[in-house]
Amino acid sequence: MQEKEIIRVGSNQAVPVNARIIVATHKNLLEEVQRKTFREDLYYRLYGMPIHLPPLRERNGDVLLLGQNFSWMLSARKQAQQKNTLAEAQQKLMAIAFPAMCAKLKSIVELAVVMSERR
């Protein structure tokens, strides 16, 4: 990273790269450095512009927007007609505690789209 080049596995030749590295974790890396469970030099090489993104369970307003977006993407992929989301389905989505970012929400919306296509 530092030299802006890489050496591929099994090769001895350096290849120049122009890349940005984006990292994500659910841990506080500075605390991990202090506990000596994460390398300090790697922490400072990766540290750039920290962006705190709370988990989905703390961003209720995003649940419906993301759910609708996943529904549109699935409908477009399957070339199916987009169905309107019922108020009851929206209330059920809002009642779910999403432990992670979006994986559970996407799975639930995919299942709902598949089940609605069978009607």
Buried (B, 14 or more C-beta within 10 A) or exposed (E): EEEEEEEEEEEEEEEEEEEEEEEEEEEEBEEBBEEEEBEEEEEEEBEEEEEEEEEBBEBEEBBBEBBBBBBEBBBEEEEEEEBEBEEEBBEEBEEEEBEEBBEBBBEBBBEBBEEBEEE
